[in-house]
Amino acid sequence: MSPYVSNVTDLFSGDLATISATIHGAGRDILNADIDLTRQEADGIDAAEIVTHYVAARGDYGIQRWLRTLAVEHDEAQPFGPRLLDELDELDGLSTLAAA
């Protein structure tokens, strides 16, 4: 085996490890930035926007679950008046209202 083949293989393995670590780090940074942005967006979202986003997210159960969590937080902050979670249940065709 030629010494050049070994050097090329070592070089490629080293570069691959560096690239893999860089990609992993970039993925982690993107995920953290996305979580921060999501939390910032959630802090300023009102009831009408929750409903609008919920309707637009038909079929995306992850987003709908997150919006339902926001609806629960909204309902807990506003104990008097109509419950936002009940409205989301009606949009899903659920006949029973959420427990108060």
N, C-alpha and C positions, 0 to 999 in steps of 0.2 A: 504494500500500500504506500502510496506517495505521501510524503510529509505535508504536501500542499492540501491534500484531501482532508487530512486531520485538522489542519489549521482552519480550513474553510468550514468544516463541520463544527469546530469549537466556536468560531466566530458567529456562525448562524445560530447555534444554541444560545449563546450569550445574548445576541440581539433579540431572539425570540423571548427569552426570559424578561428582558428589559421592556419589550413591547407589551408583553402580557401584564406586567406589573403596572405599566402606564395606563393600559386600557382598564384594568381593574380599578385603579385610583380614579380615573376619569368617570367611570360608572358610579363609583361611590359618591363623588362630588356632585354629579348630576342628580342622583337620588336625593341627597341632602338638600340641594338647592330646590328641587321639586317639592319636597316636604315643607320647607320653609315658605315657599310661595303659596302652597295650598293653605297653610295655616294663616298666612296674611290675608288671603282671599276670603277665608272662612270668617275671619274677624269682622269683615266689613260687609258681609252678605245679609240682606234682609229677607223677610218671609216670602215676598213675591219672587225674588231671584231664586230662592231655594226651589220653589214650585216650578219656575220656568226651566231651571237646569235639570230638575227631576224629569220633567216631560221630555226634554231634549236628550236625556241619557237613557231612553228606552232601550233595554237589552244590555246595557253596561251596568251589570249588577254591582260592581265595585264602587262606581261613582254613585249609584243610587243608595247603596248602603251608607256611604259617607254623608250624603245629603240627608238621609233619615237620621243619622247621628246629629247633624246640625239642627234638624227639626226638633229633636228631643231637647237639645240645649236651649233652643228658642222657646219651647213650651215651658221648660223649667224656669226660665227668666221672666216669663209672662204668664203667671198662674191664672189670670182672669182673662176670659175671652175665648174665642175659638182656638182649638188646638190644631197646629200645623200638621202634626203627625196624622190626625184624623183625615185631613185633606189629602195627604199623600196616599193614605189607605184607600180613599174613595177613587183616586186616580188609578189605583191598581185593581179596582173592582172588588175590594174587600168589603163585605157587608157589615162586619162588626167593627165598632169604634174602639180605638185603643183605650185601655183603662186609664183613668185619671190619676 
